[in-house]
Amino acid sequence: MFTTTNNSFVPTEISYLENRFCNLALETGRYQVRKYRFIGEEDQTE
């Protein structure tokens, strides 16, 4: 369960949670995580 002081999540909090959950999934090795690109988003190849 997630709560906030005003019952609202701002984009920064959503981004943090998305990143945290993806990293946890990768660390456990039990899930496959796919990165989807949004229209207009540049490719971030390393």
N, CA, C and O atoms as a CHARMM CRD file, in Angstrom:
* protein
*
  184
    1    1 MET  N      0.84000  -1.15000   0.00000 PROA 1      0.00000
    2    1 MET  CA     0.00000   0.00000   0.00000 PROA 1      0.00000
    3    1 MET  C      0.89700   1.22800   0.00000 PROA 1      0.00000
    4    1 MET  O      1.91100   1.28500   0.69700 PROA 1      0.00000
    5    2 PHE  N      0.49600   2.21100  -0.80300 PROA 2      0.00000
    6    2 PHE  CA     1.22100   3.46900  -0.87700 PROA 2      0.00000
    7    2 PHE  C      0.30800   4.59100  -0.42100 PROA 2      0.00000
    8    2 PHE  O     -0.87400   4.63000  -0.76400 PROA 2      0.00000
    9    3 THR  N      0.86300   5.48600   0.34600 PROA 3      0.00000
   10    3 THR  CA     0.09200   6.64900   0.77400 PROA 3      0.00000
   11    3 THR  C      0.93500   7.89400   0.60800 PROA 3      0.00000
   12    3 THR  O      2.16500   7.83600   0.62400 PROA 3      0.00000
   13    4 THR  N      0.26900   9.00800   0.45000 PROA 4      0.00000
   14    4 THR  CA     0.92500  10.31000   0.41400 PROA 4      0.00000
   15    4 THR  C      0.17600  11.22800   1.35600 PROA 4      0.00000
   16    4 THR  O     -0.90800  10.89400   1.83600 PROA 4      0.00000
   17    5 THR  N      0.75100  12.37300   1.61500 PROA 5      0.00000
   18    5 THR  CA     0.09700  13.30200   2.54200 PROA 5      0.00000
   19    5 THR  C     -1.18900  13.88000   1.97100 PROA 5      0.00000
   20    5 THR  O     -2.09200  14.25400   2.72000 PROA 5      0.00000
   21    6 ASN  N     -1.27400  13.95400   0.62600 PROA 6      0.00000
   22    6 ASN  CA    -2.47400  14.53600   0.01800 PROA 6      0.00000
   23    6 ASN  C     -3.18600  13.56600  -0.93900 PROA 6      0.00000
   24    6 ASN  O     -3.99400  13.99100  -1.76500 PROA 6      0.00000
   25    7 ASN  N     -2.88400  12.26600  -0.82400 PROA 7      0.00000
   26    7 ASN  CA    -3.50300  11.23300  -1.66200 PROA 7      0.00000
   27    7 ASN  C     -3.28200  11.46000  -3.15600 PROA 7      0.00000
   28    7 ASN  O     -4.16000  11.17800  -3.97100 PROA 7      0.00000
   29    8 SER  N     -2.11400  11.96800  -3.50300 PROA 8      0.00000
   30    8 SER  CA    -1.80000  12.23500  -4.89800 PROA 8      0.00000
   31    8 SER  C     -0.32100  11.96100  -5.14400 PROA 8      0.00000
   32    8 SER  O      0.53100  12.30800  -4.32500 PROA 8      0.00000
   33    9 PHE  N     -0.02600  11.33400  -6.28200 PROA 9      0.00000
   34    9 PHE  CA     1.36000  11.09500  -6.67500 PROA 9      0.00000
   35    9 PHE  C      1.72800  12.08000  -7.77900 PROA 9      0.00000
   36    9 PHE  O      0.95700  12.28200  -8.71700 PROA 9      0.00000
   37   10 VAL  N      2.89100  12.68400  -7.66800 PROA 10     0.00000
   38   10 VAL  CA     3.37900  13.57600  -8.71300 PROA 10     0.00000
   39   10 VAL  C      4.30500  12.77200  -9.63000 PROA 10     0.00000
   40   10 VAL  O      4.77100  11.70000  -9.24400 PROA 10     0.00000
   41   11 PRO  N      4.57700  13.27800 -10.84400 PROA 11     0.00000
   42   11 PRO  CA     5.40600  12.52300 -11.79200 PROA 11     0.00000
   43   11 PRO  C      6.75000  12.05900 -11.23700 PROA 11     0.00000
   44   11 PRO  O      7.21500  10.97500 -11.58900 PROA 11     0.00000
   45   12 THR  N      7.37600  12.85300 -10.38400 PROA 12     0.00000
   46   12 THR  CA     8.66200  12.44500  -9.81200 PROA 12     0.00000
   47   12 THR  C      8.51700  11.18800  -8.96900 PROA 12     0.00000
   48   12 THR  O      9.36300  10.29600  -9.03200 PROA 12     0.00000
   49   13 GLU  N      7.46800  11.11200  -8.19400 PROA 13     0.00000
   50   13 GLU  CA     7.23600   9.92400  -7.36500 PROA 13     0.00000
   51   13 GLU  C      6.93300   8.69800  -8.22200 PROA 13     0.00000
   52   13 GLU  O      7.40400   7.59900  -7.92900 PROA 13     0.00000
   53   14 ILE  N      6.15100   8.88700  -9.27600 PROA 14     0.00000
   54   14 ILE  CA     5.83900   7.78000 -10.17800 PROA 14     0.00000
   55   14 ILE  C      7.11800   7.28000 -10.85200 PROA 14     0.00000
   56   14 ILE  O      7.33200   6.07200 -10.95100 PROA 14     0.00000
   57   15 SER  N      7.95700   8.18800 -11.30900 PROA 15     0.00000
   58   15 SER  CA     9.22100   7.79700 -11.94700 PROA 15     0.00000
   59   15 SER  C     10.11300   7.03800 -10.97100 PROA 15     0.00000
   60   15 SER  O     10.72800   6.03600 -11.33500 PROA 15     0.00000
   61   16 TYR  N     10.18100   7.51700  -9.73300 PROA 16     0.00000
   62   16 TYR  CA    10.98900   6.83800  -8.72200 PROA 16     0.00000
   63   16 TYR  C     10.48200   5.41500  -8.49100 PROA 16     0.00000
   64   16 TYR  O     11.27000   4.47000  -8.47200 PROA 16     0.00000
   65   17 LEU  N      9.17300   5.26200  -8.31600 PROA 17     0.00000
   66   17 LEU  CA     8.60700   3.93800  -8.05500 PROA 17     0.00000
   67   17 LEU  C      8.81700   3.00500  -9.23900 PROA 17     0.00000
   68   17 LEU  O      9.14400   1.83200  -9.05700 PROA 17     0.00000
   69   18 GLU  N      8.63000   3.52000 -10.45000 PROA 18     0.00000
   70   18 GLU  CA     8.84700   2.70400 -11.64400 PROA 18     0.00000
   71   18 GLU  C     10.28600   2.21500 -11.69400 PROA 18     0.00000
   72   18 GLU  O     10.53500   1.03400 -11.93700 PROA 18     0.00000
   73   19 ASN  N     11.23400   3.11600 -11.46500 PROA 19     0.00000
   74   19 ASN  CA    12.64000   2.75200 -11.48500 PROA 19     0.00000
   75   19 ASN  C     12.97200   1.75700 -10.39000 PROA 19     0.00000
   76   19 ASN  O     13.69200   0.78600 -10.62500 PROA 19     0.00000
   77   20 ARG  N     12.45600   1.99100  -9.20600 PROA 20     0.00000
   78   20 ARG  CA    12.74000   1.10300  -8.06400 PROA 20     0.00000
   79   20 ARG  C     12.20400  -0.30300  -8.30200 PROA 20     0.00000
   80   20 ARG  O     12.90100  -1.28600  -8.05100 PROA 20     0.00000
   81   21 PHE  N     10.97000  -0.39900  -8.78600 PROA 21     0.00000
   82   21 PHE  CA    10.37800  -1.70400  -9.03200 PROA 21     0.00000
   83   21 PHE  C     11.08900  -2.44700 -10.16200 PROA 21     0.00000
   84   21 PHE  O     11.27000  -3.66200 -10.08600 PROA 21     0.00000
   85   22 CYS  N     11.48900  -1.72800 -11.20100 PROA 22     0.00000
   86   22 CYS  CA    12.23400  -2.37000 -12.29000 PROA 22     0.00000
   87   22 CYS  C     13.56600  -2.90800 -11.79100 PROA 22     0.00000
   88   22 CYS  O     13.95800  -4.02600 -12.12600 PROA 22     0.00000
   89   23 ASN  N     14.26200  -2.10700 -10.98700 PROA 23     0.00000
   90   23 ASN  CA    15.55100  -2.56000 -10.45200 PROA 23     0.00000
   91   23 ASN  C     15.38100  -3.75600  -9.52200 PROA 23     0.00000
   92   23 ASN  O     16.18900  -4.68400  -9.56100 PROA 23     0.00000
   93   24 LEU  N     14.35100  -3.75100  -8.69200 PROA 24     0.00000
   94   24 LEU  CA    14.09800  -4.90200  -7.81800 PROA 24     0.00000
   95   24 LEU  C     13.81800  -6.15500  -8.63300 PROA 24     0.00000
   96   24 LEU  O     14.30800  -7.23500  -8.30500 PROA 24     0.00000
   97   25 ALA  N     13.03500  -6.01500  -9.68800 PROA 25     0.00000
   98   25 ALA  CA    12.71900  -7.15900 -10.54500 PROA 25     0.00000
   99   25 ALA  C     13.97900  -7.70000 -11.20100 PROA 25     0.00000
  100   25 ALA  O     14.16500  -8.91500 -11.27300 PROA 25     0.00000
  101   26 LEU  N     14.84500  -6.81700 -11.67800 PROA 26     0.00000
  102   26 LEU  CA    16.09600  -7.25800 -12.29800 PROA 26     0.00000
  103   26 LEU  C     17.02400  -7.92600 -11.28500 PROA 26     0.00000
  104   26 LEU  O     17.66200  -8.93300 -11.59100 PROA 26     0.00000
  105   27 GLU  N     17.09600  -7.36600 -10.08700 PROA 27     0.00000
  106   27 GLU  CA    17.97600  -7.92000  -9.05100 PROA 27     0.00000
  107   27 GLU  C     17.57000  -9.32400  -8.63000 PROA 27     0.00000
  108   27 GLU  O     18.43100 -10.15700  -8.34600 PROA 27     0.00000
  109   28 THR  N     16.28000  -9.59600  -8.58600 PROA 28     0.00000
  110   28 THR  CA    15.83300 -10.91900  -8.16600 PROA 28     0.00000
  111   28 THR  C     16.07500 -11.97100  -9.23400 PROA 28     0.00000
  112   28 THR  O     16.21000 -13.15700  -8.93300 PROA 28     0.00000
  113   29 GLY  N     16.12900 -11.52400 -10.50200 PROA 29     0.00000
  114   29 GLY  CA    16.34800 -12.45900 -11.59600 PROA 29     0.00000
  115   29 GLY  C     15.13600 -13.33100 -11.90100 PROA 29     0.00000
  116   29 GLY  O     15.25000 -14.29500 -12.65800 PROA 29     0.00000
  117   30 ARG  N     13.98800 -13.01500 -11.33100 PROA 30     0.00000
  118   30 ARG  CA    12.78800 -13.82600 -11.53800 PROA 30     0.00000
  119   30 ARG  C     11.86700 -13.26300 -12.60500 PROA 30     0.00000
  120   30 ARG  O     10.87400 -13.89300 -12.96700 PROA 30     0.00000
  121   31 TYR  N     12.19000 -12.08000 -13.11000 PROA 31     0.00000
  122   31 TYR  CA    11.31500 -11.41500 -14.05600 PROA 31     0.00000
  123   31 TYR  C     12.10800 -10.87600 -15.23200 PROA 31     0.00000
  124   31 TYR  O     13.29900 -10.59200 -15.10500 PROA 31     0.00000
  125   32 GLN  N     11.46400 -10.73600 -16.35500 PROA 32     0.00000
  126   32 GLN  CA    12.04500 -10.05600 -17.50000 PROA 32     0.00000
  127   32 GLN  C     11.47800  -8.64400 -17.51200 PROA 32     0.00000
  128   32 GLN  O     10.27300  -8.44300 -17.36000 PROA 32     0.00000
  129   33 VAL  N     12.35800  -7.67700 -17.69500 PROA 33     0.00000
  130   33 VAL  CA    11.92300  -6.28700 -17.74100 PROA 33     0.00000
  131   33 VAL  C     12.24100  -5.75700 -19.12500 PROA 33     0.00000
  132   33 VAL  O     13.38000  -5.82900 -19.58600 PROA 33     0.00000
  133   34 ARG  N     11.23200  -5.22800 -19.77500 PROA 34     0.00000
  134   34 ARG  CA    11.41000  -4.65500 -21.11300 PROA 34     0.00000
  135   34 ARG  C     11.28500  -3.15200 -21.02800 PROA 34     0.00000
  136   34 ARG  O     10.45200  -2.62600 -20.29100 PROA 34     0.00000
  137   35 LYS  N     12.11500  -2.46700 -21.78400 PROA 35     0.00000
  138   35 LYS  CA    12.03200  -1.00400 -21.84000 PROA 35     0.00000
  139   35 LYS  C     11.26200  -0.63300 -23.08900 PROA 35     0.00000
  140   35 LYS  O     11.63700  -1.00600 -24.20100 PROA 35     0.00000
  141   36 TYR  N     10.21200   0.08700 -22.90000 PROA 36     0.00000
  142   36 TYR  CA     9.42300   0.59000 -24.01100 PROA 36     0.00000
  143   36 TYR  C      9.77300   2.04200 -24.24600 PROA 36     0.00000
  144   36 TYR  O      9.94300   2.81500 -23.30300 PROA 36     0.00000
  145   37 ARG  N      9.87900   2.40700 -25.51500 PROA 37     0.00000
  146   37 ARG  CA    10.14100   3.80000 -25.85100 PROA 37     0.00000
  147   37 ARG  C      8.83100   4.47700 -26.21000 PROA 37     0.00000
  148   37 ARG  O      7.95000   3.87600 -26.82600 PROA 37     0.00000
  149   38 PHE  N      8.72100   5.72000 -25.82200 PROA 38     0.00000
  150   38 PHE  CA     7.55900   6.51000 -26.16900 PROA 38     0.00000
  151   38 PHE  C      7.81700   7.23900 -27.47800 PROA 38     0.00000
  152   38 PHE  O      8.97200   7.44700 -27.85000 PROA 38     0.00000
  153   39 ILE  N      6.79100   7.61900 -28.16100 PROA 39     0.00000
  154   39 ILE  CA     6.93700   8.35800 -29.41100 PROA 39     0.00000
  155   39 ILE  C      7.72200   9.62500 -29.13400 PROA 39     0.00000
  156   39 ILE  O      7.39400  10.38600 -28.22300 PROA 39     0.00000
  157   40 GLY  N      8.76100   9.84700 -29.92700 PROA 40     0.00000
  158   40 GLY  CA     9.60100  11.03400 -29.76100 PROA 40     0.00000
  159   40 GLY  C     10.75200  10.85000 -28.81000 PROA 40     0.00000
  160   40 GLY  O     11.62300  11.71600 -28.73000 PROA 40     0.00000
  161   41 GLU  N     10.78900   9.74100 -28.07700 PROA 41     0.00000
  162   41 GLU  CA    11.89500   9.49800 -27.14200 PROA 41     0.00000
  163   41 GLU  C     13.09600   8.98300 -27.92700 PROA 41     0.00000
  164   41 GLU  O     12.95700   8.10900 -28.78200 PROA 41     0.00000
  165   42 GLU  N     14.26400   9.52300 -27.63700 PROA 42     0.00000
  166   42 GLU  CA    15.47000   9.11100 -28.33600 PROA 42     0.00000
  167   42 GLU  C     15.97100   7.77200 -27.81800 PROA 42     0.00000
  168   42 GLU  O     15.78000   7.43100 -26.65000 PROA 42     0.00000
  169   43 ASP  N     16.61800   7.01600 -28.70700 PROA 43     0.00000
  170   43 ASP  CA    17.20100   5.73000 -28.32800 PROA 43     0.00000
  171   43 ASP  C     18.39100   5.97100 -27.41600 PROA 43     0.00000
  172   43 ASP  O     19.26000   6.78500 -27.72900 PROA 43     0.00000
  173   44 GLN  N     18.43700   5.26700 -26.28300 PROA 44     0.00000
  174   44 GLN  CA    19.50400   5.46000 -25.30500 PROA 44     0.00000
  175   44 GLN  C     20.42300   4.24700 -25.29300 PROA 44     0.00000
  176   44 GLN  O     20.52300   3.54600 -24.28600 PROA 44     0.00000
  177   45 THR  N     21.09000   4.00200 -26.40800 PROA 45     0.00000
  178   45 THR  CA    22.01700   2.87000 -26.48000 PROA 45     0.00000
  179   45 THR  C     23.32500   3.26100 -25.82500 PROA 45     0.00000
  180   45 THR  O     23.75800   4.41100 -25.91100 PROA 45     0.00000
  181   46 GLU  N     23.94700   2.30000 -25.17300 PROA 46     0.00000
  182   46 GLU  CA    25.21000   2.55400 -24.46800 PROA 46     0.00000
  183   46 GLU  C     26.33700   1.86500 -25.17300 PROA 46     0.00000
  184   46 GLU  O     27.48400   1.95500 -24.73800 PROA 46     0.00000
